[in-house]
Amino acid sequence: MDKDTVFDFLIAGGGTAGCVVASRLSHAGFSVAVFEAGPQDYSEKVMSPLAAPTLLGSPLEYNYLSLEQPHLAHRRVPNYGGRLLSGSSGVNYANWTKCHSADYDAWARLVGDERWSFQGLAESFEKVDQVMHASAVQRNYPLREPLRSALLETGVPFNECANGGDPLGFAPLTENWKDGQRQPASQAYDLDKVQIHTESTVRKIIIDQSTKVAQGLELLDGRTFSATKEVLICCGGVKSPQLLMLSGIGPAKHLVSHDLPVIEDLPVGENLHDHLSGTLYFKLKHPDKGLAIGSPLFPEKAPDFKKGNPIDWIVTLSIPDTSRAVHADDIPVDHAMAAKRRGHVEFFISYAPIAASAFFDHSLAGTHISTPILGLLPTSRGSVTLSSTDANADPIIDPNYLDTEMDREALRTGVRAVLRTMLDTTHGRTIVEEETPPPGQPRLSSSSTDEEIDKRVAAIGRSFYQVAGSSAMGRVVDTQLRVYGVGKLRVVDASILPLPLAGHYQYPIYAIAESAAEMVLGWHGGSLRERVRVDACKAQLSQLEPAETAIGL
């Protein structure tokens, strides 16, 4: 074998998780190669906070389109993901949320492993904190205090520590810009010891069909690389399941329909969940005062606005009463998603018309502010399936948005909370003149009916680009992130999330990747702390029948 093509570890996908794992393994003395479909790019168009909105739909992102969504007026909905070294950490808006402790604890209970509980991941989050700079917004935008007063007027409490495990209430938005520049994963985590292959799309995982052990990766250009220890898949919520299926791991019937071998029959591509959003726009009463981006006075009123998002407050809420949704969806009353203190929905108030829908033609005129609203704990489940056997082809994405009453109720809760804040409070009414609806639709109010709100959401609903769950733990991978039935193969990215998390996924994915690196090092002698866990696990495995154990590890 050519020594330039043989490594201890091969990593498919140089995104957020791939960079973390590659850095940790290489610094432990192992040889590591990373394969990323996109380029390396640290230009100003990537690094500047002001450039983030312009990256949507660019060549630096995967530009997906869903199947028609029945609950979104049969529209096909765009979705995006980073297609460059650093992945989505190189193109996102740098939102930095830890989510709710209950999310992780529900995950840990589901898979039977406390490692994935909030407490179990604490050390991994601490490791991330040692690498990443993150801070709460303190740019003193002119509407900061009036909006604080409006939120308090609605009864939403101020949360002094929204990243402490309970995000409910309103808090300053936390971001991981540093000195007004992006911190992409490939710069934050040292990759000097890693062999990086950019613009190198992986065609399939090379798996010995007789032993069902992963041996390496084959690229689209025909080159092959071998792994002496493990292959790790870090391609994200859409591309990881696609690669697994192209390699013979997935639903047998679906693989056969594409004339692919069935190496392991697993529900790859199922259980997909995503955060659906809908944005409302409000016309300012006094745009001449420099309250929003686009006004000539805004740079004077907010001189630091170029250093991050034009946002002060992020608001996380629970559905006030889930009983109707529980009944409609026929789920147990003690279902985790029905708990009263869960982060079902989030909104933030932006001093620019971000997430602007096609109907909105007031972009950056300084006349409007916007309020993106996100359903954070969807109970609807969708899928990713193959469109062809071409690794460059987009797979078929069906998020199945708003299929459950719980999800519809979450968006209604968020819409009404925004309308109360902006239109029903004394302070809100001093800021905005009116809501600006899409053409042909009536303006909404906090007393609008469910049907009226549902109709609006159907017209404006779109992804917030946080696809996950499609290689779910407990279904496709075990609690060590190993693919069931296939040796020396793990998945490390958002696709392993069995349940959604109530927040934005960047911070959790870093922590998941840190935990994964610790586990891998434990199996291969690189981590003393993890070695203790591994020895206990192997002792347990030795008592099982051979067919019950993970292969090749």
N, C-alpha and C positions, 0 to 999 in steps of 0.2 A: 504493500500500500504506500502511496505517496504521503509522506509525513505532513505535507501542507493541506491535506484533506482529511486528516484524522485528528480528532480532538476528544477530550474527556466529555465535554458537553456541547451539544448543538442546540441553539435557540432559534426557533422560527418566530420571527416577529420582534422588531427592535423598538417596540412601543414602551409605554410607561413600565409595565411589569418586566418586560424583557431586559430593559436597561438595568433595573435594580438587581435582578437575579444574575445577569452577566457580570456586573461589577462585583457583587459579593463572592461569587464562585471564583472569579479570576484572581481576586485578592487573597483568596484562601490557597492559592497555588495551583489551581487547575487550569488546563487549557480550555478556552471557550471561544466559539465562533457564533456570531449573530448574523441572521439573514433578514434583511428588511427590504420590502418591495419598493419603498420610496427613497428619495435622496436624503442627504444630510443638508440642512439649511438653517443657518443662524443669522440670516439677513434681517434687516430692520422690519421687513414685511412679516416676519415671524416673531421677532423679539419684542416689538412694541405693543403695548396694550391697545393702542388705537387701531392697530391692524387686525386684531382678532376677528371683527365682523367681516372683513374683506376676504378672509380665508375660506369662508363657507362656499362650497362649490368650486374651489380652486383645485389645480392639479395636486396640491399638497394634502388633499382629503379624498377619501373614497366618497363618491357621490351616488348614494343608493336611492332607490325609489321603491316604496312598498307596493304590495298589491292594493287594489281598491279596498277602502275601509268602510264597511256598512254603516258604522256609527259616526263617520266623518263625511257624510254626504257623498259617499262612494268616491272620495278623492284618493289619489295615490299620494302618499306623504313622503317628502324627502327625508333622508337620514344621512349623517356624515360621520366619518371617523378619520383620525390622523393617518396620513399616508406618507410618513417621513420618519427618519430616525428620531426617536422620542415619542412617536405616536401622538395620541390626543393631548399629551402634556405639551406638545409643540404647537397646538392650534387652538386650545380651549380658552375659556375666559378666566381661568385661574381661580375659580371658586374653590374654597377650601373648607369643607364641612366633614365632621366626623360622623354625623348621623346620630341616631338614637341608640342608647345602650340596649333597649328592648329589641331592636332589629337583630343585633348580633346574638343576643341571648336566645331569640326564637330560632335563629339559624343553628346554634349549637345544640339546642334541644332536638331539632329536626334530624340532624345527622348523628347525634349521640356522641359529640366530642366537644368538651369544654374549651379546647384550643381556640375555637371560633367564636366564643362568647366575648362580650365586651372586655371582661377582665383578662380573658385568655389572650387577647390581641394587644393588651396594654404595652407590653415590651416592644412589640413591633411598631406601634405608633410612636413610642419613645425614640426608636432608632430613626424613624422618618424625621422626627423633630430635630434630631441632631444634624441632619443633612439639609433640610429644607427651611428656608426663611418664610414665615407666614405671619401676617398681622391683620388686625381689624382696621377697617377703613376709618381714617381720621383726616379726611381732606377738606372738611368744613365746607361742604357744598351749601349754597344759600338756602335750600329747602330742608336741610337736616333737622333743625329744631322745630319748624312748623309741622313736619311730618311726624316727628316723635310725639308731639302733642296730639296730633290727630289719631295716631295709633293708640295712645293711652286713653283718649276719649272714647274709643270703641270698646275698651275693657281688655285689650290685649296687654299682657304684662311685659315689662322690660326684662330681658334675660341677660344677666351679666356674664354668663359663661356658656354660650350656646354650643361650644365644642367640648363641653365637659361630660357629655353623655345624655343630656336632655335639652334638645334644641327648641322646645316649645316656647312661644312668645316671640318678641322681636328683639333683634340684636344687630350690632354693626356687622356688615358683611366682612367675612375674613377671606383674604386672597393670598396667593403665594407669588405675587410679583415681588421683585427685589430691586430696589432703587429704580423703579419704573421700567424694569425689564423682565421678560419671561425667564423662568427657571426650567428649561426643558430637562427631562429625565437624563438625557445623554450628556448633559453638562453638569448637572447636580451630582450625578453618580459617576465616578471615575471609570472610564472604559479604556484607559491606556494599555491595559494588559489583554484586551479583547481583540480578536480579529473580526473586524466589522465588514460585512458585505452589504452595501446599499444597492438599490435598484436591482435586487436579486430576489425574484419571486420564487417561493417554494412550490413545486408542483405536487409533491406527495411525500409522506413519511415512508421510508423504506422499512418494511417489517418482514421478518422471516415468517412465512406463513405456516411453517411446520412447528416452530417453537412459540410463535406469537410474541416475539421480542423485537422492539424497535432497534434498528441498527444504524439509521442515519437519515439523511434528507436528500431528495433529488430536486434540482432546480429546473425551471422552465427551459433553460438553455442546455439541459442535459447533463450538467456537472453533478457529481454526487459527492457527498461528504459523510464520513462515518463518525459515530460516537462510541467511545469505549465504555462510557458509564450511563448516560441518559440523554434522551431527546426531550426538550421542553417546548411546548406550544404556547406562544404568548401573542396570538394574532388578534385577540379581541372577540367581542360578542357575536360578530358576524363571520369573520374570516377563520376563527379557530374551528367552529363546527364545520365550515366548508372544507377546510384542510383535512380534518378527521374523516369526513365522508369520502373525500377523494382518495383517501388512503385505505379505504375498506372498513372503516369503523363507523357504524351508524345503523339506522333501521334497515334490516335486511331487505325488505320489499322495495324500499326506495333505492338502495344500492343496486339491486338486480335490475331495476328499471333503467339504470344508466350503464348497464353492462360492467359494473364494478365488482370486484371480488368481495365477498363478505368474510372479513377476518374476525370481526366481533360485532354481534348484533346488539346495539345499544341505542337508547333514545336520544341520540345526538341531534341537535337542532330543535328539540322540543323545549317546552317550559320557558320560552323567550318572554322577557318582560322589559318594558321600557317606560321612561317617564314622559307622559304626554303633557304638553303645555298648551295654554291659550293666552294670548296677550290682549289686554284692553288698553286703549289709548285715551288720554284726557287732554283737552285743550286748555292751555294756561290762560288765566284771567289777565296776567300782566307779562306777556312774553318780552316786552321791552325792558324788563328789569334784569335780564341776563340769567334766567333760572334754568335753562336747558342748553345742551350742546347745539350749536347752530346760531345762537344769538351772538352778536359781536361783543357783548359785554360778558359772556360766560367765562372766558379766560381770565378776565379781571376779577370776577366774583369768586372763581375757583381756580387759582393759579396752578394747583397741583393736579388738575383733572387728567393730564396726560399720563399720570403714573399708575392708573388702574381703571377699574370700571366706574362709570358715572352713577354710582349707587351708594347710599348710606345704609339702608336697613333691609334685613332679610327677615321674613315672618314665617313661622312654622306653626301650623294649627292642627287640631284634631277635628274630626267630624263630630258635631255636638251630640248626635243621636244616631247610632249605627243600626238600631233595631229594625228599621224598615228595610235597609239593604241586606241585613242578615237574613230576614224572612224571604225577600225576593230572590236572593242568590242561594237559598237553602244551605247555608253553612252553619256550623255549630255556634251557639251564642257565646261560647268561650274561645272562639277562633282568635288567634293572635292579632289578626288585622282588625278585629272588631273592638279591641281594647280602647278604653276611653282616652288614655294618655299615650297615643301614638301620633307620630308626625304624618298624618294622612295627606296634607297639602301644604304647599309653600307658595309665597309670592314675594317679590321684591319690587321696589319702585325705582325705575331708572330715569335719569334726567336726559333721556334720548329715546327715540322710538325704536328700541332694539327688538329683535325677533319680529321685525315688521312683516306683516302679511302683504301679499301681492296687491291688496286693495288700498293699502295705505300710501298716500303720495305726499306726505309732509316730512319726509326724511330730512333730518338735520336742518330744519328751518328755525329751530329754537322755539317753536310754538306748542309743542306737545311733550308730555312725559308718558311713560308706558309702565305697565304692570304685568310682567310675565307671571303666570300662575301654573304651578306644576302639581300633578298628582304624583305623590311620592311612593305610595305603597300599593301599586296596582295588583289586583287579584285576577285580572284578565291575563291569559297566556296565549302566546303566538308561537311562531316557528320560523326556522331558517331551513330551506331545502335547496338542493342543487338545481340550477337551471341547465347545466351541461357539465361535462367533465373538464372544461377549460378552467384552469386555476385563475386566469385573468378575468373570467366572466363574473358578473355580479350574481350572487345566489338570489333565490326568491325569498323575499322577506315579507312575512305576514304578522305584524305585531298584534292584530286582533284588538285594537284599541277600544276601550269603553264597552267591552262585552259584558261587564258585570255592573249591577246597580251600585255596588260599593265604589267603583271607580267613577261612575257618573256623579254620585253624591259627593265625592271628594272634590271634584271640579266645581260643583255648585257651591260647596262651602267656601272655596277660595274666591270664586267670582263675587259672591255676596259680601265677603269680608272686605274685598277691595272696594266695592261700590259703597259700602258703609263708610270706609275710611275717607274716600275721596269726595263723596257727595252728601253724606249725612252728618258729618262733624263740622263744628264751627271752624276749625282750622283748615279742614279739607276744602270747605267752600270758599275760603279766602284765597286758595291756591288755584283751583281749577274752575273753569266755566261750565264745562259739560263733557260727557263721554262722546267720543267720536266713533260711531259704529261703522261697520262695512256698508257699502251702498245697498240700498234696498232693505236694510234691517232696522228695526226700531232701536232706540237707545234703551239700555238696560238700567234698572234701578235695583236697590237692595230688596225691593218687594216684588221683583219680577218672578214669574212662575218657573217651576222646574222646566216646563216645556220650552219656555222662552230662552232660558239659559242653555238648555241642551241644544237648541237650534243654533245659538251663537257658537257654542263650542264645536259643533259639527262643521261650522263654516270656517273657523280659525284654528282648530286644533292641529298641533304639529308636534313632532318629536323634539325633545331636548337633548337627543343624541347620547343616551345612556343605556344602550342595548346590553342586556345581560341575561344570564340564566340558561343559555343554550347548550352548555356542556355541564349541567348542574351537578354539584356535589351530592352524593347519595344516589344519583341516577347514571352518570357517566364517569365521574371520578370519585374516589374514596376520600376520606378526610385527610389523607396525605397528598391529595391532588393527583394520585396515580390513576390512569385510565384502567377501568375494570377489564381484566382478562388479557391485557397487553403489557408485557414487561418493559421496563426502562423507558416509560413514556408518561409524562405528566402534562397537565394544562395549568397555566398560571395567568389568569386574567379575569375580567368581569364575567366571562361566560360561565365560570364555576359557581356563581352566586345562586344558591337554590331559591332564595327569597330576595325581594327588593330591599334596598336600604333607603331610609328617609333622608335623603340629601344628595349631594353631588359626589360622584364616585372617585374623583381623583385621589383624595387623601386615603380612603379605604383601600384603593388598589395598590398604592405604595405600601401600605401596611401588610396587605395580603402577600405581596411580592417579598417583603422582608421575611415574613413567616415562612414562605415557601423556600427561600434561600437557606434559612436555618434548618428546615427539615431535610433538604437535599444534602447539605453539609453534614448533618447528623448521620445520614445513611452511608456517607462516604468518608467518614472519619474527620470531618473538618470542624465539628462543633461539639465541645465537651458537654454542654448543657443538653443539647438535643440527643447526644449519644445515649444518655440515660433513658430517655423516652423510647428511643429506637430499640435498645436492648430489651426493654420490657415488652415492646410491641412484637419483636421477633420471638421472644419466649412464648408469647401468646400464639403466634402463628404456627410455631412448631407443634402445638397440640392439635392443630386442625388437620383435616384431610388435605392432601396435596391440591385437590381441585378447588379448595376454598381459599387458597392463599394467592396473593398477588404474584404474578409471574416475573421472574428475572430480577427481583430486588431482594 
